[in-house]
């Protein structure tokens, strides 16, 4: 009597801990074989070209390429049962729907905290989900699109509707150093990642960031090119260079580039806000605070139009009401708030 063929599984997750736990969980099962793991879809594809799995377990939020994009490309090229294993599906019904629409055979939701204990206690359910996925008729899960070649390099287009990664963008100028000190010192490390443009000359921003870091409960530092924007971290644009954000898979990161002054400033609030509007959209909030001139007003409006919530500091609490006033005049601010409400707004957004 021949031995039943084992289900070959490839685990794709950017967390080394998750990859290890899932591999260990499945290693003792007679009907399932883990043939490999990969930290992102690009590495996964290199392994799949050598040994194609029967089932792929796939995270959604990963560097270089997000899971939904990868899922679509698999289904359009060589339809294979894919089990989405993500914490994002716990929060984002839209993402769950998008994954199923793209052809996922199933969804297995992992929590954001205590993931190791959860996975270990869910061994049977996870194994059953893999077995179920292995029996799925993928041709009925997804209408096959015209054949396309899976890429071996990251692709710029992003398919995800949303991500658990969110961004708080702040722009300020005259009076902003004290305003930022007040706001950032009131935040806890669970706050969403923050990117800041404070009009300040070159070589001053590093010392300013170091001072804030020494008195705040969150980490504050001068932004460097490629820094990941993550909870509990505030990145301040370096003087003399523009700060913008880019998307790397499902993550946001800082881009630092020299350039001509915009609205007479480098760094410019408009440069930051416009990049946030383009890259993060509804996954962001924008806050324009005390400062002279109109830098940031146009960018805040673009953020609002892209679905972000927008705030302007009120006149009574500003040192100079120029920048918030211009944003308000353009209709760019959803809310006009005093400075002492700003920390609460950020923390509430982070929950």
Order of alpha helices (4+ residues) and beta strands (2+ residues): beta-alpha-beta-alpha-beta-alpha-beta-alpha-alpha-beta-alpha-alpha-alpha-beta-alpha-beta-alpha-beta-beta-beta-beta-alpha-beta-alpha-beta-alpha-beta-alpha
